[in-house]
Amino acid sequence: MTSLDALLKQHIESQVHFALEEDIGSGDITAQLIPEEQRIKATVISREKAILCGQAWVDSVFAQLKGDVTLTWHCQDGDVLTANQPFLTITGHARTILTGERTALNFLQTLSYTATITQEYCRIVDGTSLRILDTRKTLPGMRQAQKYAVTVGGGQNHRMGLYDAFLIKENHIMAAGSISNAVAMAQKIAPGKTIEVETENLDEVAMAVSAGADIIMLDNFSYDNMRTAVDRFKGQVKFEASGNMSQEQLLNVASTGVDFVSIGALTKHVHAIDLSMRVLIDQ
């Protein structure tokens, strides 16, 4: 299981608080149909093969609801779930469990999908030096959560946001006047921060390397041009391939020698793992 740092834990608490507030509003009127003292035992299962991800969000859901509920996890984040496999047992007050059910499953099904699809990409390049990166193409408000899920699936995080690294794209270059101007300003504004430059041809690659970039993004390059860029400047910079990268392209990209490939689909093409919760017995 990928560890949670203090900042992520704080984010989980606030994210879950908002999700519960959004769902419950002035109160769960349907839960009031159930006697207040009623206790149940329920199990959560996956209807399909998946990588489990999102335990901390589920734990936070029921902790914040403050009911008498116990969660027993039979699997951990990063474990492979098979179809119809029970992986979580929940016992306690029925009202609390049923109120938290949908919010908990929403986090689990979304994050487990991100982890699952990431692992699919990573398996393809297993045994090569190519590393799978995510992007900033995330659901609003779900940035830290989805990026955590990427690491659970075996991928690596690109920059978290606009604050922790430079990614100088075409419009930045035009506004700054040139690649060299943009890189020089970046070095002055935040010395020590990683500087990545997006390039569209080999001439721009040479300019970015000469300017002192740390990483060169090869945007929609042919495989031959990727290989040429790596051969010319290997050891001077790192290279990232980008541009609607599909699973079918990955091994060809890996063969060029680039270091990273960024995949927006890991987080922007959102699907949900099919999960369900079933009440087993009354207590």
JOKAVEN-V844652 format. One record per residue. N is the residue number from 1. BURIAL is I if it has 9 or more other C-alpha atoms within 8 Angstrom, else O. Layout:
BEGIN
[[N	BURIAL] [N	BURIAL]]
END
This chain:
BEGIN
[[1	O] [2	O] [3	O] [4	O] [5	O] [6	O] [7	O] [8	I] [9	I] [10	O] [11	I] [12	I] [13	I] [14	O] [15	I] [16	I] [17	I] [18	O] [19	I] [20	I] [21	O] [22	O] [23	O] [24	I] [25	O] [26	O] [27	O] [28	I] [29	O] [30	O] [31	I] [32	I] [33	O] [34	I] [35	O] [36	O] [37	O] [38	I] [39	I] [40	I] [41	I] [42	I] [43	I] [44	I] [45	I] [46	I] [47	I] [48	I] [49	I] [50	I] [51	I] [52	I] [53	I] [54	I] [55	I] [56	O] [57	I] [58	I] [59	I] [60	I] [61	I] [62	I] [63	O] [64	O] [65	O] [66	O] [67	I] [68	O] [69	I] [70	O] [71	I] [72	O] [73	O] [74	O] [75	O] [76	I] [77	I] [78	I] [79	O] [80	O] [81	I] [82	I] [83	O] [84	O] [85	I] [86	I] [87	I] [88	I] [89	I] [90	I] [91	I] [92	I] [93	I] [94	I] [95	I] [96	I] [97	I] [98	I] [99	I] [100	I] [101	I] [102	O] [103	I] [104	I] [105	I] [106	O] [107	I] [108	I] [109	I] [110	I] [111	I] [112	I] [113	I] [114	I] [115	I] [116	I] [117	I] [118	I] [119	I] [120	O] [121	I] [122	I] [123	O] [124	I] [125	I] [126	O] [127	O] [128	O] [129	O] [130	I] [131	I] [132	I] [133	I] [134	I] [135	I] [136	I] [137	O] [138	I] [139	O] [140	O] [141	O] [142	O] [143	I] [144	I] [145	I] [146	I] [147	I] [148	I] [149	I] [150	I] [151	I] [152	I] [153	I] [154	I] [155	I] [156	I] [157	I] [158	I] [159	I] [160	I] [161	O] [162	O] [163	O] [164	I] [165	I] [166	I] [167	O] [168	I] [169	I] [170	O] [171	O] [172	I] [173	I] [174	O] [175	O] [176	I] [177	O] [178	O] [179	I] [180	I] [181	I] [182	I] [183	I] [184	I] [185	O] [186	I] [187	I] [188	O] [189	O] [190	O] [191	O] [192	O] [193	I] [194	I] [195	I] [196	I] [197	I] [198	I] [199	I] [200	I] [201	O] [202	I] [203	O] [204	I] [205	I] [206	O] [207	I] [208	I] [209	I] [210	O] [211	I] [212	O] [213	I] [214	I] [215	I] [216	I] [217	I] [218	I] [219	I] [220	O] [221	I] [222	O] [223	I] [224	O] [225	I] [226	I] [227	I] [228	O] [229	I] [230	I] [231	O] [232	O] [233	I] [234	I] [235	O] [236	O] [237	I] [238	I] [239	I] [240	I] [241	I] [242	I] [243	O] [244	O] [245	I] [246	O] [247	O] [248	O] [249	O] [250	I] [251	I] [252	O] [253	I] [254	I] [255	O] [256	I] [257	I] [258	I] [259	I] [260	I] [261	I] [262	I] [263	I] [264	I] [265	O] [266	I] [267	I] [268	I] [269	O] [270	I] [271	O] [272	O] [273	I] [274	O] [275	I] [276	I] [277	I] [278	O] [279	O] [280	O] [281	O] [282	O] [283	O]]
END
